[in-house]
């Protein structure tokens, strides 16, 4: 029972038996007989030419008794196995055999019944055929007569139509049913032409010709009036073509009529453009005279902000909408109607040989290009009037709508240059917009610097307690709010640049149709935004900053020194972080792909650092010249030969120390301290020890011989050979100590050169000693190396002694008392 319910393929033994049976019967896996080459070997037990006698003789010859007995037992086992498998197969498929037997028996009964029905159907078909032949024979004569009468009736109806044709045409003419009249005339035209030699048909043809001429005249008049709609106009052209009007003349008339309507649309746009230009001019004048405020400026002043949109009667989106809804839509309707009439309509007969579609297509291209050029000029003029930088979305939406609607022309008129010309207008508008944004950023930068200069020029208390009026120029520059001005200026510029990038990014938005154009994916992002806007603005900042150094006069011109210091720090901040941040932001926002060469970040950083270095060098030069001017006037305006004995420090020296202290505080607001060399414990007292050295004692000795000056000069020159050379105008580092060192070097070098041009008396030399000792007491703490101050002051006193008529130096203790009292 278990073998009956188990599938035959589930038992490995049964599968092996089945495979053996298939091999025995020559079947494959699908149960089909396998075509094999027949074996001619009589010893092949599975071959068709098997010979038992030959097989047995071969076995007896080749095998031993034991092998024969084993072979026999093996064959017996195979036979039993095959018999068992056969019985199993029969048992398993018994029900299938019974069902197959029943099916065959039933098929025999059904086929017998079907044969009887087919015999009956064949007899019926024979009877029907015989009956049909009988009817046809009976009605043969009547069928011929009916056919003849039907032909006569058709001919009479045609003749009736021809005789009634003039009246019918007149009726259609009265009812303005022009299409019916042309259709009726076309049906009869060939017949009338064929039988025009007969007088009756000739008369009908002449009458129809007169009527159709009147109809054609009315159609031409209706065509010329131009008051009909596009559908009526198309119907007129179609009917005139059917009346054999020249196709080229009709094309010209159709396009001329359409041009008059389209020129009306263009004229309305031009009038609107002129009106908006007048309003825009008035709006700009009003805006420029209105007061505004800048966050940097301490007070409200009338300014013109380039990022505000000018007042206008109609914005550009409305203008483009009107042009698209009127001119472009009507142009598309004209193109579609024209193509349906002259290009896409099937040509038959003589019209096919005239190649009308090619001629009509050429005229259409010229017509569209001419009108589109005028429309594009108006659009470009309107785009050029978009000077305001406030809301860029209106311009982008207008350009998107303009570009989107022009794509309909490319579908209606393949091969037209209008869509590509429209894309070029969009590209030029984007480029012009970038230039406008760059110009606006430059104007904003200049205005911001103007506000900074106004803030720096505002009266403030100077550092150190001196009043603005008593502190001179440098006291005004020493403003505690200098870091705030730098932060405000940097933030305003950066925020404005971010705002501009956000506005320009609208050109590459995903919902803008022209953003997938190659220009806006590549060149616009890399060469337009990155290079043309961001990099150009950064270079502009650096170049405009350098101009403060290049265009300055001998005393630095009118540029406040604090502004030079602030711009130097601004450029340095750009070099360290801002440039990298701005360019990274631009690359990420616009997905810039550097297929074309672009300016590397390192080059911009180097340019910014160069500008910062020049500004800081110029700041040192300007501040040094200011102090130098005070020292020069103090030396040139005094009579050093006849001066009185010094009792105190001159006021100009106190002013120099005050201004130097003010500059130190000012620079410290923006730059770090810097590195100083180790100071000695008696830095403030070393001046006298240097001035009273053995070399100078010999120089000032009253009992010198005539050869003593030569020996003194020789010793002085030898001392200079072994001293470190001082470069007065060397570039300064970006720290407070280096800046102060540069300013003090320039000031003391000027003092030295002025002293070399004067002649001194005894008290004049002593006054120089007092002044230099006072400067030494305070200036050594500002410089990187105090020996530099010692050396220059030593040179000043030495030069004064060389040019002194009575070189009698003052005692060091007296000098110290005077300086401490001062």
Secondary structure by P-SEA (a helix, b strand, c coil): cccccccccccaaaaaaaaaaaaaaccccccccccccccccccccccccccaaaaaaaaaacccaaaaaaaaaaaaaaaaaaaaaaaaaaaaaaaaaaaaaaaaaaaaaaaaaaaaaaaaaaaaaaaaaaaaaaaaaaaaaaaaaaaaaaaaaaaaaaaaaaaaaaaaaaaaaaacaaaaaaaaaaaaaaaaaaacccaaaaaaaaaaaaaaaaaaaaaaaaaaaccccaaaaaaaaaaaaaacccaaaaaaaaaaaaaaaaaaaaaaaaaaaaaaaaaaaaaaaaaaabbbbbcccccccccccccccccccccaaaaaaaaaacaaaaaaaaaaaaaaccccccccccccccaaaaaaaaaaaaaaaaaaaaaaaaaaaaaaaccccccaaaaaaaaaaaaaaaaaaaaaccccaaaaaaaaaaaaaaaaaaaaaaaaaaaaaaaaaaaaaaaaacccccccccccccccccccccccaaaaaaaaaaaaaaaaaaaaaaaaaccccccccccccccccccccccccccccaaaaaaaaaaaaaaaaaacccccccccaaaaaaaaaaaaaaaccaaaaaaaaaaaacccccccccccaaaaaaaaaaaaaaaaaaaaaaaaaaaaaaaaaaaaacccccccccccccaaaaaaaaaaaaaaaaaaaccccccccccccccccaaaaaaacaaaaaaaccccccaaaaaaaaaaaaaaaacccccccccccccaaaaaaaaaaaaaaaaaaaaaaccccaaaaaaaaaaaaaaaaccccccccaaaaaaaaaaaaaaaaaaccccccccaaaaaaaaaac
